[in-house]
Amino acid sequence: ARRGTARRPLSTKTAPHPFESFLSGTSSNYVEEMYAAYKASPESVHVSWRSVFAAMDKGVPAGAIFTPPPTINAGATLTSAAVAPADAAAAQDHVKVMQLVQAFQSRGHNICDLDPLGMYDADLDGSMPPELELASYGFTEADLDKEFNL
């Protein structure tokens, strides 16, 4: 750059606002085609897109065009985007039950009677794998009467 002249940035594009990340990347061609259709005939695009394009035409700043519903943390990281369940203990129990089910699917054969007629000498030691124990998941015999929605 010459002295006395300001350096011009190579690109004037700015990163999209996290709430509007759907407006960039691989969907940009689709959005551009929809915008062209909107300019030709606003009624040709869905009303939700009409409101986005109308706001863009009015100069609404990035981040103010789209507002996600309160149950969606759009633009957040996967860890912070998770909406906390109403009952954290119930959610934790749900995960534990799913883990127990998976354990029985993969290791249940270790405790079943593979030779009920006693015709063969099964080579199993008869021990219970720890992942099949209720206590491994914090459950007791009393929890067997509870209903869990999976």
Salt bridges, closest charged atoms under 4 A:
GLU43 OE1 - ARG50 NH1 3.39
ASP57 OD2 - LYS39 NZ 3.33
GLU131 OE2 - ARG107 NH1 2.38
ASP143 OD1 - LYS146 NZ 3.11
